[in-house]
Amino acid sequence: MSGFRASNYPTPPTSTLDEKPDKDTGLTLNMGNDKTSMMSNSSISRTYEAYNSKDFQKWQFKQAKILRERGKAEDMDREKSYIESMIRTVMRGYICHREVDEYSDCLVRRKLVDSSDLARAGPALNTRLAEQFCKSEVATYRQCMESKLNYETIVEAAIGHTCCDDLKVDMVICLEKHSEDRKAQETHCMRDYYSLMRCGLNNMFDEYWRKVSGFGTADEMHLYEVEQDHFKKQAVSKMKSRYGD
């Protein structure tokens, strides 16, 4: 697998401060402010009764597959751009969240952004103003985001994500098949590598988002029920339009 070590992946792109920051690593998740579930307690007991249903489990499997495929593109350059964007996003969430918080706090303190806007959309602002009024925070944030070690840490974590073990096996098989030729590895195995990276990064961000939003099984079940109700309503509507009321 020497041809695809993180150190051989493109060097970290220079971070732009107009991107929306999301948030240590071990890799551990920083909870920040705890948020409550969208569901009421009265709904939870009913929800868990259906949790082990085969239909719900099939739905979960479908959602996991959709998550793995997010960012897939026929154009390899487009897929590469997605992966690099997700690396930066996940790096902000898992490693550079303290720098993001300090940077964001400075923006609010200097009245460059409103705190409510910051919470909703992230610190999109004029970079020159940020560098002028939050110089040390900007420098610390950039140093974290442009760290080669941090970049490689995220790449290695994505490659090793347990939800993507089958894709890792596919990549290893391809690499071993073309082990005598480095160029052949890059030609024939890059698609497998991208698939593995997308899967790992998407799952890492999903875990981060669930942690900071408090989104749990009860909420997942609620979404499943809403989707089923929608399909039922569609079916009834089609029947009515076809056969009349």
Biotite code that builds the C-alpha atoms (Angstrom):
import biotite.structure as struc

atoms = struc.array([
    struc.Atom([0.000, 0.000, 0.000], chain_id="A", res_id=1, res_name="MET", atom_name="CA", element="C"),
    struc.Atom([3.033, 2.254, -0.173], chain_id="A", res_id=2, res_name="SER", atom_name="CA", element="C"),
    struc.Atom([1.670, 4.073, -3.201], chain_id="A", res_id=3, res_name="GLY", atom_name="CA", element="C"),
    struc.Atom([-1.292, 5.411, -1.239], chain_id="A", res_id=4, res_name="PHE", atom_name="CA", element="C"),
    struc.Atom([0.168, 6.461, 2.092], chain_id="A", res_id=5, res_name="ARG", atom_name="CA", element="C"),
    struc.Atom([-1.253, 9.727, 3.376], chain_id="A", res_id=6, res_name="ALA", atom_name="CA", element="C"),
    struc.Atom([2.127, 11.373, 2.919], chain_id="A", res_id=7, res_name="SER", atom_name="CA", element="C"),
    struc.Atom([1.840, 10.708, -0.820], chain_id="A", res_id=8, res_name="ASN", atom_name="CA", element="C"),
    struc.Atom([-1.607, 12.275, -1.093], chain_id="A", res_id=9, res_name="TYR", atom_name="CA", element="C"),
    struc.Atom([-1.694, 15.865, -2.401], chain_id="A", res_id=10, res_name="PRO", atom_name="CA", element="C"),
    struc.Atom([-0.321, 18.351, 0.118], chain_id="A", res_id=11, res_name="THR", atom_name="CA", element="C"),
    struc.Atom([-2.884, 20.249, 2.186], chain_id="A", res_id=12, res_name="PRO", atom_name="CA", element="C"),
    struc.Atom([-4.435, 23.121, 0.272], chain_id="A", res_id=13, res_name="PRO", atom_name="CA", element="C"),
    struc.Atom([-4.121, 26.562, 1.827], chain_id="A", res_id=14, res_name="THR", atom_name="CA", element="C"),
    struc.Atom([-7.171, 27.125, 3.990], chain_id="A", res_id=15, res_name="SER", atom_name="CA", element="C"),
    struc.Atom([-9.469, 30.007, 3.179], chain_id="A", res_id=16, res_name="THR", atom_name="CA", element="C"),
    struc.Atom([-11.103, 31.886, 5.989], chain_id="A", res_id=17, res_name="LEU", atom_name="CA", element="C"),
    struc.Atom([-14.282, 32.400, 4.023], chain_id="A", res_id=18, res_name="ASP", atom_name="CA", element="C"),
    struc.Atom([-15.114, 28.710, 4.426], chain_id="A", res_id=19, res_name="GLU", atom_name="CA", element="C"),
    struc.Atom([-17.658, 27.772, 7.050], chain_id="A", res_id=20, res_name="LYS", atom_name="CA", element="C"),
    struc.Atom([-15.819, 26.233, 10.014], chain_id="A", res_id=21, res_name="PRO", atom_name="CA", element="C"),
    struc.Atom([-17.381, 23.223, 11.674], chain_id="A", res_id=22, res_name="ASP", atom_name="CA", element="C"),
    struc.Atom([-14.791, 21.968, 14.778], chain_id="A", res_id=23, res_name="LYS", atom_name="CA", element="C"),
    struc.Atom([-9.310, 17.774, 18.901], chain_id="A", res_id=24, res_name="ASP", atom_name="CA", element="C"),
    struc.Atom([-8.027, 14.514, 18.032], chain_id="A", res_id=25, res_name="THR", atom_name="CA", element="C"),
    struc.Atom([-7.455, 11.335, 19.461], chain_id="A", res_id=26, res_name="GLY", atom_name="CA", element="C"),
    struc.Atom([-9.704, 11.500, 17.265], chain_id="A", res_id=27, res_name="LEU", atom_name="CA", element="C"),
    struc.Atom([-12.363, 12.553, 19.778], chain_id="A", res_id=28, res_name="THR", atom_name="CA", element="C"),
    struc.Atom([-15.455, 14.638, 19.409], chain_id="A", res_id=29, res_name="LEU", atom_name="CA", element="C"),
    struc.Atom([-15.802, 17.951, 21.175], chain_id="A", res_id=30, res_name="ASN", atom_name="CA", element="C"),
    struc.Atom([-19.414, 18.230, 22.240], chain_id="A", res_id=31, res_name="MET", atom_name="CA", element="C"),
    struc.Atom([-19.548, 21.972, 22.694], chain_id="A", res_id=32, res_name="GLY", atom_name="CA", element="C"),
    struc.Atom([-23.053, 22.892, 23.807], chain_id="A", res_id=33, res_name="ASN", atom_name="CA", element="C"),
    struc.Atom([-25.304, 19.887, 24.336], chain_id="A", res_id=34, res_name="ASP", atom_name="CA", element="C"),
    struc.Atom([-28.435, 19.936, 22.212], chain_id="A", res_id=35, res_name="LYS", atom_name="CA", element="C"),
    struc.Atom([-31.637, 18.098, 22.861], chain_id="A", res_id=36, res_name="THR", atom_name="CA", element="C"),
    struc.Atom([-33.353, 15.581, 20.636], chain_id="A", res_id=37, res_name="SER", atom_name="CA", element="C"),
    struc.Atom([-36.013, 16.836, 18.281], chain_id="A", res_id=38, res_name="MET", atom_name="CA", element="C"),
    struc.Atom([-38.421, 14.212, 19.614], chain_id="A", res_id=39, res_name="MET", atom_name="CA", element="C"),
    struc.Atom([-40.575, 14.441, 22.713], chain_id="A", res_id=40, res_name="SER", atom_name="CA", element="C"),
    struc.Atom([-40.324, 11.802, 25.437], chain_id="A", res_id=41, res_name="ASN", atom_name="CA", element="C"),
    struc.Atom([-43.823, 10.603, 24.642], chain_id="A", res_id=42, res_name="SER", atom_name="CA", element="C"),
    struc.Atom([-42.724, 9.743, 21.128], chain_id="A", res_id=43, res_name="SER", atom_name="CA", element="C"),
    struc.Atom([-39.600, 7.865, 22.151], chain_id="A", res_id=44, res_name="ILE", atom_name="CA", element="C"),
    struc.Atom([-41.274, 4.869, 23.793], chain_id="A", res_id=45, res_name="SER", atom_name="CA", element="C"),
    struc.Atom([-43.434, 4.289, 20.730], chain_id="A", res_id=46, res_name="ARG", atom_name="CA", element="C"),
    struc.Atom([-40.419, 4.725, 18.505], chain_id="A", res_id=47, res_name="THR", atom_name="CA", element="C"),
    struc.Atom([-38.316, 2.081, 20.239], chain_id="A", res_id=48, res_name="TYR", atom_name="CA", element="C"),
    struc.Atom([-41.081, -0.481, 19.857], chain_id="A", res_id=49, res_name="GLU", atom_name="CA", element="C"),
    struc.Atom([-40.496, -0.400, 16.131], chain_id="A", res_id=50, res_name="ALA", atom_name="CA", element="C"),
    struc.Atom([-36.702, -0.054, 16.335], chain_id="A", res_id=51, res_name="TYR", atom_name="CA", element="C"),
    struc.Atom([-36.017, -3.738, 15.671], chain_id="A", res_id=52, res_name="ASN", atom_name="CA", element="C"),
    struc.Atom([-38.403, -4.004, 12.752], chain_id="A", res_id=53, res_name="SER", atom_name="CA", element="C"),
    struc.Atom([-36.889, -5.407, 9.565], chain_id="A", res_id=54, res_name="LYS", atom_name="CA", element="C"),
    struc.Atom([-38.278, -2.526, 7.529], chain_id="A", res_id=55, res_name="ASP", atom_name="CA", element="C"),
    struc.Atom([-36.498, 0.016, 9.712], chain_id="A", res_id=56, res_name="PHE", atom_name="CA", element="C"),
    struc.Atom([-33.256, -1.954, 9.547], chain_id="A", res_id=57, res_name="GLN", atom_name="CA", element="C"),
    struc.Atom([-33.506, -2.047, 5.763], chain_id="A", res_id=58, res_name="LYS", atom_name="CA", element="C"),
    struc.Atom([-34.060, 1.712, 5.785], chain_id="A", res_id=59, res_name="TRP", atom_name="CA", element="C"),
    struc.Atom([-30.977, 2.193, 7.968], chain_id="A", res_id=60, res_name="GLN", atom_name="CA", element="C"),
    struc.Atom([-28.922, 0.064, 5.579], chain_id="A", res_id=61, res_name="PHE", atom_name="CA", element="C"),
    struc.Atom([-30.147, 2.199, 2.700], chain_id="A", res_id=62, res_name="LYS", atom_name="CA", element="C"),
    struc.Atom([-29.197, 5.415, 4.509], chain_id="A", res_id=63, res_name="GLN", atom_name="CA", element="C"),
    struc.Atom([-25.728, 4.019, 5.282], chain_id="A", res_id=64, res_name="ALA", atom_name="CA", element="C"),
    struc.Atom([-25.239, 3.227, 1.603], chain_id="A", res_id=65, res_name="LYS", atom_name="CA", element="C"),
    struc.Atom([-26.328, 6.707, 0.584], chain_id="A", res_id=66, res_name="ILE", atom_name="CA", element="C"),
    struc.Atom([-23.876, 8.162, 3.097], chain_id="A", res_id=67, res_name="LEU", atom_name="CA", element="C"),
    struc.Atom([-21.009, 6.077, 1.688], chain_id="A", res_id=68, res_name="ARG", atom_name="CA", element="C"),
    struc.Atom([-21.759, 7.237, -1.845], chain_id="A", res_id=69, res_name="GLU", atom_name="CA", element="C"),
    struc.Atom([-22.051, 10.947, -1.063], chain_id="A", res_id=70, res_name="ARG", atom_name="CA", element="C"),
    struc.Atom([-19.696, 12.937, -3.253], chain_id="A", res_id=71, res_name="GLY", atom_name="CA", element="C"),
    struc.Atom([-19.285, 10.220, -5.869], chain_id="A", res_id=72, res_name="LYS", atom_name="CA", element="C"),
    struc.Atom([-18.696, 11.559, -9.376], chain_id="A", res_id=73, res_name="ALA", atom_name="CA", element="C"),
    struc.Atom([-17.739, 10.215, -12.771], chain_id="A", res_id=74, res_name="GLU", atom_name="CA", element="C"),
    struc.Atom([-15.282, 13.087, -13.072], chain_id="A", res_id=75, res_name="ASP", atom_name="CA", element="C"),
    struc.Atom([-12.275, 12.071, -10.954], chain_id="A", res_id=76, res_name="MET", atom_name="CA", element="C"),
    struc.Atom([-11.163, 15.682, -10.508], chain_id="A", res_id=77, res_name="ASP", atom_name="CA", element="C"),
    struc.Atom([-14.570, 16.585, -9.140], chain_id="A", res_id=78, res_name="ARG", atom_name="CA", element="C"),
    struc.Atom([-14.465, 13.653, -6.731], chain_id="A", res_id=79, res_name="GLU", atom_name="CA", element="C"),
    struc.Atom([-10.958, 14.643, -5.636], chain_id="A", res_id=80, res_name="LYS", atom_name="CA", element="C"),
    struc.Atom([-12.177, 18.174, -4.930], chain_id="A", res_id=81, res_name="SER", atom_name="CA", element="C"),
    struc.Atom([-15.000, 16.790, -2.808], chain_id="A", res_id=82, res_name="TYR", atom_name="CA", element="C"),
    struc.Atom([-12.568, 14.667, -0.809], chain_id="A", res_id=83, res_name="ILE", atom_name="CA", element="C"),
    struc.Atom([-10.210, 17.582, -0.199], chain_id="A", res_id=84, res_name="GLU", atom_name="CA", element="C"),
    struc.Atom([-13.119, 19.753, 0.900], chain_id="A", res_id=85, res_name="SER", atom_name="CA", element="C"),
    struc.Atom([-14.311, 17.057, 3.312], chain_id="A", res_id=86, res_name="MET", atom_name="CA", element="C"),
    struc.Atom([-10.797, 16.626, 4.720], chain_id="A", res_id=87, res_name="ILE", atom_name="CA", element="C"),
    struc.Atom([-10.786, 20.321, 5.632], chain_id="A", res_id=88, res_name="ARG", atom_name="CA", element="C"),
    struc.Atom([-14.293, 20.121, 7.058], chain_id="A", res_id=89, res_name="THR", atom_name="CA", element="C"),
    struc.Atom([-13.509, 17.079, 9.188], chain_id="A", res_id=90, res_name="VAL", atom_name="CA", element="C"),
    struc.Atom([-10.193, 18.624, 10.270], chain_id="A", res_id=91, res_name="MET", atom_name="CA", element="C"),
    struc.Atom([-12.058, 21.652, 11.592], chain_id="A", res_id=92, res_name="ARG", atom_name="CA", element="C"),
    struc.Atom([-14.456, 19.369, 13.456], chain_id="A", res_id=93, res_name="GLY", atom_name="CA", element="C"),
    struc.Atom([-11.988, 16.894, 14.986], chain_id="A", res_id=94, res_name="TYR", atom_name="CA", element="C"),
    struc.Atom([-8.679, 18.750, 15.303], chain_id="A", res_id=95, res_name="ILE", atom_name="CA", element="C"),
    struc.Atom([-8.930, 22.521, 14.830], chain_id="A", res_id=96, res_name="CYS", atom_name="CA", element="C"),
    struc.Atom([-12.181, 23.194, 16.687], chain_id="A", res_id=97, res_name="HIS", atom_name="CA", element="C"),
    struc.Atom([-10.422, 25.178, 19.439], chain_id="A", res_id=98, res_name="ARG", atom_name="CA", element="C"),
    struc.Atom([-8.800, 27.420, 16.851], chain_id="A", res_id=99, res_name="GLU", atom_name="CA", element="C"),
    struc.Atom([-12.156, 27.820, 15.117], chain_id="A", res_id=100, res_name="VAL", atom_name="CA", element="C"),
    struc.Atom([-13.816, 28.758, 18.420], chain_id="A", res_id=101, res_name="ASP", atom_name="CA", element="C"),
    struc.Atom([-11.128, 31.344, 19.248], chain_id="A", res_id=102, res_name="GLU", atom_name="CA", element="C"),
    struc.Atom([-11.316, 32.772, 15.738], chain_id="A", res_id=103, res_name="TYR", atom_name="CA", element="C"),
    struc.Atom([-15.120, 32.923, 15.861], chain_id="A", res_id=104, res_name="SER", atom_name="CA", element="C"),
    struc.Atom([-15.106, 34.525, 19.316], chain_id="A", res_id=105, res_name="ASP", atom_name="CA", element="C"),
    struc.Atom([-12.793, 37.229, 18.012], chain_id="A", res_id=106, res_name="CYS", atom_name="CA", element="C"),
    struc.Atom([-15.113, 37.958, 15.093], chain_id="A", res_id=107, res_name="LEU", atom_name="CA", element="C"),
    struc.Atom([-18.033, 38.412, 17.460], chain_id="A", res_id=108, res_name="VAL", atom_name="CA", element="C"),
    struc.Atom([-15.992, 40.428, 19.963], chain_id="A", res_id=109, res_name="ARG", atom_name="CA", element="C"),
    struc.Atom([-14.832, 42.761, 17.183], chain_id="A", res_id=110, res_name="ARG", atom_name="CA", element="C"),
    struc.Atom([-18.418, 42.961, 15.891], chain_id="A", res_id=111, res_name="LYS", atom_name="CA", element="C"),
    struc.Atom([-17.380, 41.668, 12.471], chain_id="A", res_id=112, res_name="LEU", atom_name="CA", element="C"),
    struc.Atom([-20.217, 39.164, 12.600], chain_id="A", res_id=113, res_name="VAL", atom_name="CA", element="C"),
    struc.Atom([-23.343, 38.743, 14.684], chain_id="A", res_id=114, res_name="ASP", atom_name="CA", element="C"),
    struc.Atom([-23.305, 35.782, 17.073], chain_id="A", res_id=115, res_name="SER", atom_name="CA", element="C"),
    struc.Atom([-26.647, 34.479, 15.763], chain_id="A", res_id=116, res_name="SER", atom_name="CA", element="C"),
    struc.Atom([-25.414, 34.650, 12.175], chain_id="A", res_id=117, res_name="ASP", atom_name="CA", element="C"),
    struc.Atom([-22.198, 32.909, 13.205], chain_id="A", res_id=118, res_name="LEU", atom_name="CA", element="C"),
    struc.Atom([-24.104, 30.038, 14.825], chain_id="A", res_id=119, res_name="ALA", atom_name="CA", element="C"),
    struc.Atom([-26.285, 29.624, 11.752], chain_id="A", res_id=120, res_name="ARG", atom_name="CA", element="C"),
    struc.Atom([-23.897, 30.085, 8.862], chain_id="A", res_id=121, res_name="ALA", atom_name="CA", element="C"),
    struc.Atom([-20.318, 30.197, 10.141], chain_id="A", res_id=122, res_name="GLY", atom_name="CA", element="C"),
    struc.Atom([-17.892, 33.128, 9.879], chain_id="A", res_id=123, res_name="PRO", atom_name="CA", element="C"),
    struc.Atom([-18.122, 34.092, 6.224], chain_id="A", res_id=124, res_name="ALA", atom_name="CA", element="C"),
    struc.Atom([-16.477, 37.512, 6.122], chain_id="A", res_id=125, res_name="LEU", atom_name="CA", element="C"),
    struc.Atom([-13.940, 39.749, 4.505], chain_id="A", res_id=126, res_name="ASN", atom_name="CA", element="C"),
    struc.Atom([-10.585, 38.038, 5.087], chain_id="A", res_id=127, res_name="THR", atom_name="CA", element="C"),
    struc.Atom([-8.732, 41.356, 5.213], chain_id="A", res_id=128, res_name="ARG", atom_name="CA", element="C"),
    struc.Atom([-10.870, 42.526, 8.134], chain_id="A", res_id=129, res_name="LEU", atom_name="CA", element="C"),
    struc.Atom([-10.262, 39.252, 9.950], chain_id="A", res_id=130, res_name="ALA", atom_name="CA", element="C"),
    struc.Atom([-6.502, 39.554, 9.454], chain_id="A", res_id=131, res_name="GLU", atom_name="CA", element="C"),
    struc.Atom([-6.581, 43.151, 10.619], chain_id="A", res_id=132, res_name="GLN", atom_name="CA", element="C"),
    struc.Atom([-8.623, 42.720, 13.789], chain_id="A", res_id=133, res_name="PHE", atom_name="CA", element="C"),
    struc.Atom([-8.028, 39.024, 14.654], chain_id="A", res_id=134, res_name="CYS", atom_name="CA", element="C"),
    struc.Atom([-4.461, 38.613, 13.447], chain_id="A", res_id=135, res_name="LYS", atom_name="CA", element="C"),
    struc.Atom([-3.243, 36.104, 16.068], chain_id="A", res_id=136, res_name="SER", atom_name="CA", element="C"),
    struc.Atom([-6.426, 34.023, 15.881], chain_id="A", res_id=137, res_name="GLU", atom_name="CA", element="C"),
    struc.Atom([-6.225, 33.903, 12.092], chain_id="A", res_id=138, res_name="VAL", atom_name="CA", element="C"),
    struc.Atom([-2.575, 32.836, 12.223], chain_id="A", res_id=139, res_name="ALA", atom_name="CA", element="C"),
    struc.Atom([-3.290, 30.074, 14.747], chain_id="A", res_id=140, res_name="THR", atom_name="CA", element="C"),
    struc.Atom([-6.265, 28.839, 12.732], chain_id="A", res_id=141, res_name="TYR", atom_name="CA", element="C"),
    struc.Atom([-4.250, 28.737, 9.515], chain_id="A", res_id=142, res_name="ARG", atom_name="CA", element="C"),
    struc.Atom([-1.365, 26.962, 11.219], chain_id="A", res_id=143, res_name="GLN", atom_name="CA", element="C"),
    struc.Atom([-3.703, 24.233, 12.395], chain_id="A", res_id=144, res_name="CYS", atom_name="CA", element="C"),
    struc.Atom([-5.508, 23.877, 9.071], chain_id="A", res_id=145, res_name="MET", atom_name="CA", element="C"),
    struc.Atom([-2.298, 23.855, 7.021], chain_id="A", res_id=146, res_name="GLU", atom_name="CA", element="C"),
    struc.Atom([-0.504, 21.328, 9.250], chain_id="A", res_id=147, res_name="SER", atom_name="CA", element="C"),
    struc.Atom([0.668, 18.352, 7.208], chain_id="A", res_id=148, res_name="LYS", atom_name="CA", element="C"),
    struc.Atom([0.481, 16.157, 10.321], chain_id="A", res_id=149, res_name="LEU", atom_name="CA", element="C"),
    struc.Atom([-3.147, 17.109, 10.938], chain_id="A", res_id=150, res_name="ASN", atom_name="CA", element="C"),
    struc.Atom([-3.942, 16.465, 7.294], chain_id="A", res_id=151, res_name="TYR", atom_name="CA", element="C"),
    struc.Atom([-2.353, 13.017, 7.362], chain_id="A", res_id=152, res_name="GLU", atom_name="CA", element="C"),
    struc.Atom([-4.112, 12.219, 10.648], chain_id="A", res_id=153, res_name="THR", atom_name="CA", element="C"),
    struc.Atom([-7.512, 12.813, 9.051], chain_id="A", res_id=154, res_name="ILE", atom_name="CA", element="C"),
    struc.Atom([-6.599, 10.826, 5.941], chain_id="A", res_id=155, res_name="VAL", atom_name="CA", element="C"),
    struc.Atom([-5.397, 7.851, 7.994], chain_id="A", res_id=156, res_name="GLU", atom_name="CA", element="C"),
    struc.Atom([-8.502, 7.983, 10.189], chain_id="A", res_id=157, res_name="ALA", atom_name="CA", element="C"),
    struc.Atom([-10.765, 8.011, 7.127], chain_id="A", res_id=158, res_name="ALA", atom_name="CA", element="C"),
    struc.Atom([-8.930, 5.066, 5.556], chain_id="A", res_id=159, res_name="ILE", atom_name="CA", element="C"),
    struc.Atom([-9.221, 3.099, 8.798], chain_id="A", res_id=160, res_name="GLY", atom_name="CA", element="C"),
    struc.Atom([-12.891, 3.797, 9.504], chain_id="A", res_id=161, res_name="HIS", atom_name="CA", element="C"),
    struc.Atom([-14.614, 0.547, 10.482], chain_id="A", res_id=162, res_name="THR", atom_name="CA", element="C"),
    struc.Atom([-17.703, 1.292, 8.372], chain_id="A", res_id=163, res_name="CYS", atom_name="CA", element="C"),
    struc.Atom([-15.535, 1.082, 5.266], chain_id="A", res_id=164, res_name="CYS", atom_name="CA", element="C"),
    struc.Atom([-13.562, -2.137, 5.880], chain_id="A", res_id=165, res_name="ASP", atom_name="CA", element="C"),
    struc.Atom([-14.918, -3.788, 2.726], chain_id="A", res_id=166, res_name="ASP", atom_name="CA", element="C"),
    struc.Atom([-13.743, -0.880, 0.597], chain_id="A", res_id=167, res_name="LEU", atom_name="CA", element="C"),
    struc.Atom([-10.320, -1.053, 2.223], chain_id="A", res_id=168, res_name="LYS", atom_name="CA", element="C"),
    struc.Atom([-10.120, -4.741, 1.285], chain_id="A", res_id=169, res_name="VAL", atom_name="CA", element="C"),
    struc.Atom([-10.981, -3.833, -2.326], chain_id="A", res_id=170, res_name="ASP", atom_name="CA", element="C"),
    struc.Atom([-8.200, -1.256, -2.393], chain_id="A", res_id=171, res_name="MET", atom_name="CA", element="C"),
    struc.Atom([-5.643, -3.637, -0.860], chain_id="A", res_id=172, res_name="VAL", atom_name="CA", element="C"),
    struc.Atom([-6.507, -6.312, -3.427], chain_id="A", res_id=173, res_name="ILE", atom_name="CA", element="C"),
    struc.Atom([-6.037, -3.804, -6.237], chain_id="A", res_id=174, res_name="CYS", atom_name="CA", element="C"),
    struc.Atom([-2.739, -2.533, -4.828], chain_id="A", res_id=175, res_name="LEU", atom_name="CA", element="C"),
    struc.Atom([-1.388, -6.046, -4.420], chain_id="A", res_id=176, res_name="GLU", atom_name="CA", element="C"),
    struc.Atom([-2.475, -6.941, -7.938], chain_id="A", res_id=177, res_name="LYS", atom_name="CA", element="C"),
    struc.Atom([-0.422, -4.040, -9.313], chain_id="A", res_id=178, res_name="HIS", atom_name="CA", element="C"),
    struc.Atom([2.320, -4.085, -6.676], chain_id="A", res_id=179, res_name="SER", atom_name="CA", element="C"),
    struc.Atom([5.132, -4.201, -9.235], chain_id="A", res_id=180, res_name="GLU", atom_name="CA", element="C"),
    struc.Atom([4.176, -0.951, -10.900], chain_id="A", res_id=181, res_name="ASP", atom_name="CA", element="C"),
    struc.Atom([3.530, 2.277, -8.965], chain_id="A", res_id=182, res_name="ARG", atom_name="CA", element="C"),
    struc.Atom([1.972, 4.008, -11.957], chain_id="A", res_id=183, res_name="LYS", atom_name="CA", element="C"),
    struc.Atom([-0.347, 1.070, -12.528], chain_id="A", res_id=184, res_name="ALA", atom_name="CA", element="C"),
    struc.Atom([-1.459, 1.321, -8.917], chain_id="A", res_id=185, res_name="GLN", atom_name="CA", element="C"),
    struc.Atom([-2.379, 4.960, -9.353], chain_id="A", res_id=186, res_name="GLU", atom_name="CA", element="C"),
    struc.Atom([-4.146, 4.264, -12.643], chain_id="A", res_id=187, res_name="THR", atom_name="CA", element="C"),
    struc.Atom([-6.151, 1.224, -11.604], chain_id="A", res_id=188, res_name="HIS", atom_name="CA", element="C"),
    struc.Atom([-6.643, 1.735, -7.883], chain_id="A", res_id=189, res_name="CYS", atom_name="CA", element="C"),
    struc.Atom([-7.393, 5.451, -7.551], chain_id="A", res_id=190, res_name="MET", atom_name="CA", element="C"),
    struc.Atom([-11.133, 4.890, -7.858], chain_id="A", res_id=191, res_name="ARG", atom_name="CA", element="C"),
    struc.Atom([-10.992, 2.347, -5.012], chain_id="A", res_id=192, res_name="ASP", atom_name="CA", element="C"),
    struc.Atom([-8.951, 4.809, -2.956], chain_id="A", res_id=193, res_name="TYR", atom_name="CA", element="C"),
    struc.Atom([-11.427, 7.635, -3.567], chain_id="A", res_id=194, res_name="TYR", atom_name="CA", element="C"),
    struc.Atom([-14.352, 5.383, -2.645], chain_id="A", res_id=195, res_name="SER", atom_name="CA", element="C"),
    struc.Atom([-12.634, 4.466, 0.624], chain_id="A", res_id=196, res_name="LEU", atom_name="CA", element="C"),
    struc.Atom([-11.806, 8.091, 1.412], chain_id="A", res_id=197, res_name="MET", atom_name="CA", element="C"),
    struc.Atom([-15.348, 9.301, 0.699], chain_id="A", res_id=198, res_name="ARG", atom_name="CA", element="C"),
    struc.Atom([-16.807, 6.562, 2.880], chain_id="A", res_id=199, res_name="CYS", atom_name="CA", element="C"),
    struc.Atom([-14.482, 7.316, 5.797], chain_id="A", res_id=200, res_name="GLY", atom_name="CA", element="C"),
    struc.Atom([-14.826, 11.087, 5.632], chain_id="A", res_id=201, res_name="LEU", atom_name="CA", element="C"),
    struc.Atom([-18.599, 11.002, 5.214], chain_id="A", res_id=202, res_name="ASN", atom_name="CA", element="C"),
    struc.Atom([-18.985, 8.683, 8.212], chain_id="A", res_id=203, res_name="ASN", atom_name="CA", element="C"),
    struc.Atom([-16.614, 10.773, 10.331], chain_id="A", res_id=204, res_name="MET", atom_name="CA", element="C"),
    struc.Atom([-18.590, 13.909, 9.605], chain_id="A", res_id=205, res_name="PHE", atom_name="CA", element="C"),
    struc.Atom([-21.888, 12.102, 10.205], chain_id="A", res_id=206, res_name="ASP", atom_name="CA", element="C"),
    struc.Atom([-20.655, 10.956, 13.630], chain_id="A", res_id=207, res_name="GLU", atom_name="CA", element="C"),
    struc.Atom([-19.497, 14.495, 14.420], chain_id="A", res_id=208, res_name="TYR", atom_name="CA", element="C"),
    struc.Atom([-22.820, 15.997, 13.355], chain_id="A", res_id=209, res_name="TRP", atom_name="CA", element="C"),
    struc.Atom([-24.844, 13.476, 15.357], chain_id="A", res_id=210, res_name="ARG", atom_name="CA", element="C"),
    struc.Atom([-22.739, 14.186, 18.453], chain_id="A", res_id=211, res_name="LYS", atom_name="CA", element="C"),
    struc.Atom([-22.963, 17.969, 18.385], chain_id="A", res_id=212, res_name="VAL", atom_name="CA", element="C"),
    struc.Atom([-26.641, 18.039, 17.357], chain_id="A", res_id=213, res_name="SER", atom_name="CA", element="C"),
    struc.Atom([-27.790, 15.346, 19.786], chain_id="A", res_id=214, res_name="GLY", atom_name="CA", element="C"),
    struc.Atom([-29.332, 13.418, 16.902], chain_id="A", res_id=215, res_name="PHE", atom_name="CA", element="C"),
    struc.Atom([-30.001, 9.876, 18.108], chain_id="A", res_id=216, res_name="GLY", atom_name="CA", element="C"),
    struc.Atom([-31.860, 6.675, 17.353], chain_id="A", res_id=217, res_name="THR", atom_name="CA", element="C"),
    struc.Atom([-35.220, 8.138, 18.318], chain_id="A", res_id=218, res_name="ALA", atom_name="CA", element="C"),
    struc.Atom([-34.765, 10.978, 15.834], chain_id="A", res_id=219, res_name="ASP", atom_name="CA", element="C"),
    struc.Atom([-33.652, 8.528, 13.167], chain_id="A", res_id=220, res_name="GLU", atom_name="CA", element="C"),
    struc.Atom([-36.769, 6.467, 13.738], chain_id="A", res_id=221, res_name="MET", atom_name="CA", element="C"),
    struc.Atom([-38.872, 9.606, 13.505], chain_id="A", res_id=222, res_name="HIS", atom_name="CA", element="C"),
    struc.Atom([-37.415, 10.420, 10.093], chain_id="A", res_id=223, res_name="LEU", atom_name="CA", element="C"),
    struc.Atom([-38.123, 6.859, 9.000], chain_id="A", res_id=224, res_name="TYR", atom_name="CA", element="C"),
    struc.Atom([-41.760, 7.173, 10.070], chain_id="A", res_id=225, res_name="GLU", atom_name="CA", element="C"),
    struc.Atom([-42.150, 10.532, 8.355], chain_id="A", res_id=226, res_name="VAL", atom_name="CA", element="C"),
    struc.Atom([-40.755, 9.058, 5.136], chain_id="A", res_id=227, res_name="GLU", atom_name="CA", element="C"),
    struc.Atom([-43.110, 6.064, 5.343], chain_id="A", res_id=228, res_name="GLN", atom_name="CA", element="C"),
    struc.Atom([-46.094, 8.348, 5.950], chain_id="A", res_id=229, res_name="ASP", atom_name="CA", element="C"),
    struc.Atom([-45.074, 10.389, 2.917], chain_id="A", res_id=230, res_name="HIS", atom_name="CA", element="C"),
    struc.Atom([-44.908, 7.299, 0.709], chain_id="A", res_id=231, res_name="PHE", atom_name="CA", element="C"),
    struc.Atom([-48.305, 6.153, 1.997], chain_id="A", res_id=232, res_name="LYS", atom_name="CA", element="C"),
    struc.Atom([-49.855, 9.524, 1.219], chain_id="A", res_id=233, res_name="LYS", atom_name="CA", element="C"),
    struc.Atom([-48.346, 9.432, -2.256], chain_id="A", res_id=234, res_name="GLN", atom_name="CA", element="C"),
    struc.Atom([-49.758, 5.963, -2.844], chain_id="A", res_id=235, res_name="ALA", atom_name="CA", element="C"),
    struc.Atom([-53.236, 7.013, -1.681], chain_id="A", res_id=236, res_name="VAL", atom_name="CA", element="C"),
    struc.Atom([-53.072, 10.103, -3.857], chain_id="A", res_id=237, res_name="SER", atom_name="CA", element="C"),
    struc.Atom([-52.160, 8.007, -6.901], chain_id="A", res_id=238, res_name="LYS", atom_name="CA", element="C"),
    struc.Atom([-54.979, 5.590, -6.205], chain_id="A", res_id=239, res_name="MET", atom_name="CA", element="C"),
    struc.Atom([-57.466, 8.429, -5.908], chain_id="A", res_id=240, res_name="LYS", atom_name="CA", element="C"),
    struc.Atom([-56.312, 10.054, -9.124], chain_id="A", res_id=241, res_name="SER", atom_name="CA", element="C"),
    struc.Atom([-56.507, 6.729, -10.930], chain_id="A", res_id=242, res_name="ARG", atom_name="CA", element="C"),
    struc.Atom([-59.795, 5.380, -9.619], chain_id="A", res_id=243, res_name="TYR", atom_name="CA", element="C"),
    struc.Atom([-61.473, 8.456, -8.191], chain_id="A", res_id=244, res_name="GLY", atom_name="CA", element="C"),
    struc.Atom([-62.531, 9.076, -4.608], chain_id="A", res_id=245, res_name="ASP", atom_name="CA", element="C"),
])
